């Protein structure tokens, strides 16, 4: 079933959503607090935040597994509680489970029939999806012998069976080794390339994965929206960092930099961290006045983690001490 012809500009919309759980006779816990955000069509969006920030609860409300205590959730302009919405979404849970005695192809056939697909159409779709997730060679093997990475890829194939407009992945790289994580990243990129109109919303604790895959990020903390922004804006808004490598520092200079928490001692000498070209030029001038031997300078691009959470307690000294004999 296709969504209505006149679609809004958002595939997913949350407006003032709150979720309260009863934890005792007179006790309550606010898991999500007045949360509002939108996800435009065709985007790959990362939902990030520390444990207990409300990511899983938010996804479960979008999927209709939980009902919000207040607020509105819409999917392609439809009420998220509507049964029509279910045909628009493909879902990958954090820990997918399948009947261990069935083969990968059997599982896709089973779920395909639940979607009303059958016959040669179902066989062709199952074969195509097994190829997409690189499981065609294991199609007839029982999934009881599959690795976690293979199970994750099979679950993604199952989520794609109904050609959903929206894909929701809950921690898709959770518990995978580096090779498995790379396979899932490549798979998500391929899905986005081949299904450019589909929207992908996934939660993750690994910000490097989010940075590589997503066009924008939604940051939650204690159930509230802390930040919502395109990743390019987050990273471009940050000044470039530079490392200045020196052999040694005079005592007065070392004291100031030690207090700033921007100095690192290495086997080769000392590294000073500065931000922005103006600070770099000012620091070089002051180091030259102190007759400090500079070994080299390197630029360090800020990561998504730096952009979202900053570097608390790490502030460069506004100036070095006046020149004095040491």
BATOR-706101 format. One record per residue (C-alpha): residue in one letter; x, y, z. Coordinates in Angstrom, 1 decimal. Layout:
residues N
<'A',<X,Y,Z>>,
...
//
This chain:
residues 326
<'X',<0.0,0.0,0.0>>,
<'X',<1.3,3.4,-0.9>>,
<'X',<1.1,6.5,1.3>>,
<'X',<-1.3,9.3,0.4>>,
<'X',<-0.6,11.3,-2.8>>,
<'X',<-0.4,14.6,-1.0>>,
<'X',<2.5,14.0,1.5>>,
<'X',<3.8,16.6,3.9>>,
<'X',<7.4,17.7,3.9>>,
<'X',<8.2,15.3,6.8>>,
<'X',<8.2,11.5,6.8>>,
<'X',<8.3,11.5,10.6>>,
<'X',<7.0,14.3,12.8>>,
<'X',<6.9,14.5,16.6>>,
<'X',<5.2,17.4,18.3>>,
<'X',<5.3,17.8,22.1>>,
<'X',<5.7,14.1,22.7>>,
<'X',<6.0,13.0,26.3>>,
<'X',<6.1,9.4,27.8>>,
<'X',<5.7,8.8,31.5>>,
<'X',<6.1,5.3,33.1>>,
<'X',<4.6,4.4,36.4>>,
<'X',<7.5,2.9,38.6>>,
<'X',<5.5,2.4,41.8>>,
<'X',<2.3,3.2,43.6>>,
<'X',<2.9,6.9,43.6>>,
<'X',<6.1,7.1,41.6>>,
<'X',<6.5,8.1,37.9>>,
<'X',<9.5,8.3,35.5>>,
<'X',<9.5,10.7,32.6>>,
<'X',<11.3,8.9,29.8>>,
<'X',<10.6,11.4,27.1>>,
<'X',<9.8,15.0,27.9>>,
<'X',<8.0,17.3,25.4>>,
<'X',<10.0,16.1,22.4>>,
<'X',<9.6,17.7,19.0>>,
<'X',<11.5,17.0,15.8>>,
<'X',<10.9,16.2,12.1>>,
<'X',<12.6,13.9,9.7>>,
<'X',<12.3,15.0,6.0>>,
<'X',<11.9,12.4,3.2>>,
<'X',<15.0,10.6,1.8>>,
<'X',<17.3,11.4,4.7>>,
<'X',<19.6,9.2,6.8>>,
<'X',<19.2,10.5,10.4>>,
<'X',<21.0,9.4,13.5>>,
<'X',<19.3,9.4,16.9>>,
<'X',<22.0,9.6,19.5>>,
<'X',<22.4,10.1,23.2>>,
<'X',<23.7,8.4,26.4>>,
<'X',<22.0,5.4,28.0>>,
<'X',<18.7,6.5,29.4>>,
<'X',<18.3,9.4,27.1>>,
<'X',<15.0,8.1,25.7>>,
<'X',<16.2,6.8,22.3>>,
<'X',<14.6,3.4,22.4>>,
<'X',<11.4,4.8,24.0>>,
<'X',<11.1,7.3,21.2>>,
<'X',<11.6,4.7,18.5>>,
<'X',<9.0,2.4,20.1>>,
<'X',<6.5,5.3,20.1>>,
<'X',<7.2,6.0,16.4>>,
<'X',<6.6,2.3,15.7>>,
<'X',<3.4,2.2,17.7>>,
<'X',<4.8,-0.3,20.3>>,
<'X',<4.2,2.3,23.0>>,
<'X',<1.6,5.1,23.1>>,
<'X',<2.8,8.6,24.1>>,
<'X',<1.4,10.1,27.3>>,
<'X',<1.0,13.4,25.5>>,
<'X',<1.8,14.9,22.1>>,
<'X',<1.4,13.8,18.5>>,
<'X',<3.4,11.5,16.2>>,
<'X',<2.7,11.4,12.5>>,
<'X',<4.1,9.2,9.8>>,
<'X',<3.8,10.5,6.2>>,
<'X',<1.0,12.7,7.4>>,
<'X',<-0.9,9.8,9.1>>,
<'X',<-1.4,9.2,12.8>>,
<'X',<1.3,6.9,14.0>>,
<'X',<-1.4,4.8,15.7>>,
<'X',<-3.1,4.1,12.4>>,
<'X',<-2.8,0.5,11.0>>,
<'X',<-2.1,2.0,7.6>>,
<'X',<1.2,3.3,8.9>>,
<'X',<2.6,-0.2,9.5>>,
<'X',<2.9,-0.9,5.8>>,
<'X',<5.1,2.2,5.4>>,
<'X',<7.8,1.1,7.9>>,
<'X',<10.5,-1.5,8.0>>,
<'X',<12.0,-2.2,11.4>>,
<'X',<15.3,-3.7,12.6>>,
<'X',<15.3,-4.3,16.4>>,
<'X',<18.6,-4.2,18.3>>,
<'X',<18.6,-7.9,18.9>>,
<'X',<16.6,-9.7,16.1>>,
<'X',<15.6,-13.3,16.7>>,
<'X',<14.6,-15.9,14.2>>,
<'X',<13.6,-19.6,14.4>>,
<'X',<16.9,-21.3,14.5>>,
<'X',<15.8,-24.4,12.5>>,
<'X',<14.7,-22.3,9.5>>,
<'X',<17.0,-21.2,6.6>>,
<'X',<17.5,-17.6,5.6>>,
<'X',<15.3,-18.1,2.5>>,
<'X',<12.6,-19.8,4.6>>,
<'X',<12.5,-16.8,6.9>>,
<'X',<12.1,-14.3,4.0>>,
<'X',<9.4,-16.5,2.5>>,
<'X',<7.6,-16.6,5.8>>,
<'X',<7.6,-12.9,6.4>>,
<'X',<6.9,-12.2,2.7>>,
<'X',<3.7,-14.2,2.9>>,
<'X',<2.7,-12.1,6.0>>,
<'X',<3.1,-9.1,3.8>>,
<'X',<0.8,-10.7,1.2>>,
<'X',<3.6,-11.5,-1.3>>,
<'X',<3.7,-15.0,-2.9>>,
<'X',<4.8,-17.1,-5.8>>,
<'X',<7.4,-16.0,-8.2>>,
<'X',<7.3,-12.5,-7.0>>,
<'X',<8.2,-13.6,-3.5>>,
<'X',<11.0,-15.8,-4.8>>,
<'X',<12.5,-13.1,-6.9>>,
<'X',<12.3,-10.5,-4.0>>,
<'X',<13.9,-13.0,-1.5>>,
<'X',<16.8,-13.8,-3.9>>,
<'X',<17.3,-10.1,-4.6>>,
<'X',<17.4,-9.2,-0.9>>,
<'X',<19.7,-12.1,-0.1>>,
<'X',<22.1,-10.8,-2.7>>,
<'X',<21.8,-7.3,-1.3>>,
<'X',<22.8,-8.4,2.2>>,
<'X',<25.5,-10.8,0.9>>,
<'X',<23.8,-13.9,2.2>>,
<'X',<23.0,-15.6,-1.2>>,
<'X',<25.7,-18.3,-0.5>>,
<'X',<24.1,-19.1,2.9>>,
<'X',<20.5,-18.9,1.7>>,
<'X',<19.7,-22.6,2.5>>,
<'X',<21.7,-22.8,5.8>>,
<'X',<19.9,-22.8,9.1>>,
<'X',<20.1,-19.5,10.9>>,
<'X',<21.0,-21.2,14.1>>,
<'X',<24.6,-21.4,12.8>>,
<'X',<24.7,-17.7,11.7>>,
<'X',<27.0,-15.1,13.3>>,
<'X',<25.5,-12.0,14.8>>,
<'X',<26.5,-10.0,11.8>>,
<'X',<24.8,-12.4,9.5>>,
<'X',<21.6,-12.3,11.7>>,
<'X',<21.7,-8.5,11.5>>,
<'X',<22.0,-8.5,7.7>>,
<'X',<19.1,-11.1,7.4>>,
<'X',<17.0,-8.9,9.7>>,
<'X',<17.7,-5.9,7.4>>,
<'X',<16.6,-8.0,4.4>>,
<'X',<13.4,-8.9,6.3>>,
<'X',<12.8,-5.2,7.0>>,
<'X',<13.0,-4.4,3.3>>,
<'X',<10.5,-7.1,2.1>>,
<'X',<7.5,-4.7,1.9>>,
<'X',<9.5,-1.9,0.1>>,
<'X',<9.0,0.5,3.1>>,
<'X',<9.1,4.2,2.7>>,
<'X',<10.7,4.5,6.2>>,
<'X',<13.4,2.3,7.8>>,
<'X',<13.9,2.3,11.5>>,
<'X',<17.1,0.6,12.8>>,
<'X',<17.7,0.3,16.6>>,
<'X',<21.4,0.1,17.2>>,
<'X',<22.2,-1.7,14.0>>,
<'X',<25.9,-2.1,14.7>>,
<'X',<25.5,-3.1,18.4>>,
<'X',<27.7,-6.0,19.5>>,
<'X',<29.4,-6.4,16.1>>,
<'X',<33.1,-6.7,15.6>>,
<'X',<34.9,-4.1,13.4>>,
<'X',<34.4,-6.2,10.2>>,
<'X',<30.7,-6.7,11.0>>,
<'X',<30.2,-3.0,11.7>>,
<'X',<31.9,-2.1,8.4>>,
<'X',<29.6,-4.5,6.5>>,
<'X',<26.5,-3.0,8.1>>,
<'X',<27.7,0.6,7.3>>,
<'X',<28.3,-0.4,3.7>>,
<'X',<24.9,-2.0,3.5>>,
<'X',<23.1,1.1,4.9>>,
<'X',<24.9,3.3,2.4>>,
<'X',<23.9,0.9,-0.5>>,
<'X',<20.3,0.9,0.6>>,
<'X',<20.3,4.7,0.7>>,
<'X',<21.9,4.9,-2.7>>,
<'X',<19.5,2.4,-4.3>>,
<'X',<16.4,3.6,-2.5>>,
<'X',<17.0,7.4,-2.4>>,
<'X',<13.4,8.2,-1.6>>,
<'X',<13.5,6.0,1.5>>,
<'X',<14.0,7.6,4.9>>,
<'X',<16.4,5.9,7.4>>,
<'X',<16.3,6.7,11.1>>,
<'X',<18.6,4.8,13.3>>,
<'X',<19.9,5.0,16.9>>,
<'X',<23.5,4.4,17.8>>,
<'X',<26.0,4.9,20.6>>,
<'X',<28.9,5.0,18.0>>,
<'X',<29.2,8.6,16.8>>,
<'X',<31.8,7.7,14.2>>,
<'X',<29.2,5.5,12.5>>,
<'X',<26.7,8.3,12.6>>,
<'X',<29.1,10.7,11.2>>,
<'X',<29.9,8.4,8.2>>,
<'X',<26.3,7.5,7.4>>,
<'X',<24.0,10.4,8.4>>,
<'X',<23.0,13.7,6.8>>,
<'X',<21.7,15.0,10.2>>,
<'X',<21.6,14.1,13.8>>,
<'X',<19.2,14.3,16.7>>,
<'X',<20.7,14.4,20.2>>,
<'X',<18.7,13.5,23.2>>,
<'X',<19.6,13.9,26.9>>,
<'X',<17.3,12.8,29.8>>,
<'X',<14.4,12.5,27.4>>,
<'X',<14.7,16.0,26.0>>,
<'X',<15.9,17.3,22.6>>,
<'X',<19.4,18.8,23.1>>,
<'X',<20.3,19.4,19.5>>,
<'X',<19.0,18.8,16.0>>,
<'X',<21.2,19.8,13.1>>,
<'X',<22.6,18.7,9.7>>,
<'X',<26.0,17.1,10.4>>,
<'X',<27.7,19.4,7.8>>,
<'X',<26.6,22.4,9.8>>,
<'X',<27.8,21.0,13.1>>,
<'X',<31.2,20.2,11.7>>,
<'X',<31.6,23.4,9.6>>,
<'X',<30.7,25.5,12.5>>,
<'X',<33.7,24.3,14.4>>,
<'X',<37.0,25.9,14.1>>,
<'X',<39.8,23.7,12.8>>,
<'X',<42.2,22.4,15.4>>,
<'X',<46.0,22.5,15.2>>,
<'X',<48.7,20.6,17.1>>,
<'X',<52.0,22.5,17.6>>,
<'X',<54.9,20.1,18.4>>,
<'X',<57.8,21.5,20.3>>,
<'X',<60.9,19.9,21.9>>,
<'X',<60.7,21.7,25.2>>,
<'X',<59.0,24.7,26.9>>,
<'X',<60.3,27.3,29.4>>,
<'X',<58.9,26.7,32.9>>,
<'X',<56.7,29.8,32.7>>,
<'X',<55.1,28.7,29.4>>,
<'X',<54.7,25.1,30.6>>,
<'X',<52.9,26.3,33.7>>,
<'X',<50.3,28.2,31.7>>,
<'X',<49.7,25.4,29.2>>,
<'X',<49.5,22.7,31.9>>,
<'X',<46.7,24.7,33.6>>,
<'X',<44.8,25.0,30.3>>,
<'X',<44.7,21.2,29.8>>,
<'X',<45.7,21.6,26.2>>,
<'X',<49.3,20.3,26.5>>,
<'X',<50.3,16.7,26.0>>,
<'X',<53.7,15.2,26.6>>,
<'X',<54.9,12.7,24.0>>,
<'X',<58.1,10.6,23.5>>,
<'X',<59.1,13.2,20.8>>,
<'X',<58.5,16.2,23.0>>,
<'X',<55.4,18.4,23.8>>,
<'X',<52.2,18.9,21.8>>,
<'X',<50.1,22.1,22.2>>,
<'X',<46.5,22.2,21.0>>,
<'X',<45.0,25.4,19.5>>,
<'X',<41.8,26.2,17.7>>,
<'X',<41.5,28.4,14.6>>,
<'X',<44.0,30.1,12.4>>,
<'X',<44.1,33.3,14.5>>,
<'X',<45.0,31.4,17.7>>,
<'X',<47.6,29.4,15.8>>,
<'X',<49.3,32.5,14.5>>,
<'X',<49.2,34.2,17.9>>,
<'X',<50.7,31.1,19.6>>,
<'X',<53.4,30.7,17.1>>,
<'X',<54.4,34.4,17.5>>,
<'X',<54.6,34.0,21.3>>,
<'X',<56.5,30.8,21.0>>,
<'X',<59.0,32.5,18.7>>,
<'X',<59.4,35.3,21.2>>,
<'X',<60.2,32.7,23.9>>,
<'X',<62.7,31.2,21.5>>,
<'X',<60.9,27.8,21.6>>,
<'X',<62.1,25.3,19.0>>,
<'X',<59.0,24.2,16.9>>,
<'X',<59.3,20.7,15.5>>,
<'X',<56.1,20.7,13.4>>,
<'X',<52.4,21.7,13.0>>,
<'X',<49.5,19.5,12.0>>,
<'X',<45.8,20.2,11.6>>,
<'X',<43.2,18.0,13.4>>,
<'X',<39.7,18.0,12.1>>,
<'X',<37.0,18.0,14.8>>,
<'X',<34.8,14.9,15.0>>,
<'X',<31.0,14.7,15.5>>,
<'X',<31.7,13.9,19.2>>,
<'X',<33.6,17.2,19.6>>,
<'X',<30.8,19.1,17.8>>,
<'X',<28.0,17.5,19.9>>,
<'X',<29.6,17.3,23.3>>,
<'X',<32.5,19.7,23.1>>,
<'X',<35.6,19.3,25.2>>,
<'X',<34.8,20.4,28.7>>,
<'X',<37.7,21.9,30.6>>,
<'X',<39.9,22.2,27.6>>,
<'X',<40.4,25.9,26.9>>,
<'X',<43.5,27.4,25.4>>,
<'X',<45.2,30.1,27.4>>,
<'X',<44.3,33.5,26.0>>,
<'X',<47.9,34.5,26.0>>,
<'X',<51.3,33.3,27.1>>,
<'X',<53.1,35.1,29.9>>,
<'X',<55.1,38.1,29.1>>,
<'X',<58.7,37.4,28.1>>,
<'X',<61.0,36.9,31.0>>,
<'X',<64.3,35.2,31.6>>,
<'X',<64.2,31.6,32.6>>,
//
